[in-house]
Amino acid sequence: MKFTKQQIKEAMKLYAVTDQMWLKEGETLVSVCGDVLKAGATFLQIREKDLNPEVFAQEADELQALCRAAAVPFVVNDSVEIALAIDADGVHVGQSDIQGRDIRSMLGPDKILGISAGTVEQAQAAQAAGADYIGVGAVFTTSTKANARNLTGNALQEITNSVSIPVVAIGGINGKNLHQLSGSGVDGVAVVSAIFAADDVGEATAALRAQVEEMLCHG
């Protein structure tokens, strides 16, 4: 399925990034992500650093099928090879992954390419490398990436102003601080624990989606 630029921009609103460490007894990534999608997540990325490639590919394949049924974009973290093997909608990579590699050529023109950035220079380089969107952070303190530095509100706005492609904020975002991103120019938020660590992932997703919509209206 090919998503238009406008559809990708709209899909940035509530971008869920998986983390199986939060799974409770009897749950699977597929079952939990099914609830997350039903409750209003607009984009899904599988990011499971501790899974071996074979298991990762199987989980990714199942999640891609789930997202396709929901008409929600799905990307694989880091592995272009797995993304292509399962015909995922795309891939999300870091700055180190684009050094010396033409990820856009590897993916082809119809796949979604997301690239992480933390500075104006990185954001512009990502756009030049053919990114469809940029993940910018960490905007708040996060336990997901121990070495991530916080961006100031001004720095975030400078980044969003420097590129013409969608920007999704990531890093420590939750229901209590999300409103602080209002006016920053971001197109939405990417969250991990704010959804997957919740007692009720569906309820958490629905609440965050409502807050994102409000933040974007006032932004």
C-alpha positions, 0 to 999 in steps of 0.5 A: 500500500502506498501512502501519499505525502498528506496521508503520512503527515496525518499519520504522524498524530499519534505514532506508537513505537512498540516495546515488548518489555511491557507485555503482561501475562497472556499478551502478545505484541499483536494483541496489544497493538490491535487494541492500540490501533482500534483506540486511535494510534495513527502510525506503528513502528516495531522497535524490538532491539532484543529480538533475534532477526527471525523472531523480529521478522515474524512479529513484524510480518504479523504487525504489518498485516494488522496495520494493513487491515486498519489502513495505518502505516507500519515501519520497521526500526533499523532493518531495511532488509527485514522491511523489504522481506516482509513488504513493510510500508517502510523503515525508520533509521537513525543518523548512523544508518544513513552514513554511506548508505542510500536508504531511499534507493534501497527501499525504492520510491514508494516505501516510507522512510523515517529518519531520526534527527536532533539538530537542524543540520541532521534534519536537513540531511535527512530530508536531502536523503529522501526522508518522508518524515523526521523523528525529533528528540528527545524532547523530554527525559526518557528511559527508552534511550539513556544517552538522549539529550533533551531539546529545548522548545526553541531548538525543536521549533528551529528544526520544524521550521528548517524542513518541509517534511512532517516532524514527529516529536519523540522522547519522554512524551506523556499525557502530562507534558504533551501540551508543552509541544503546542506551537512547536510546529510538530505534526504529532508525537511518538510514544513508547511507554505512555502507551505500552506501559499503561494498565489499559493500552486502549484507554491510554491511546484514546486519551493521548489521541484526544490530547494530540488533536487538541494540541495541534488545534491550538498549535 
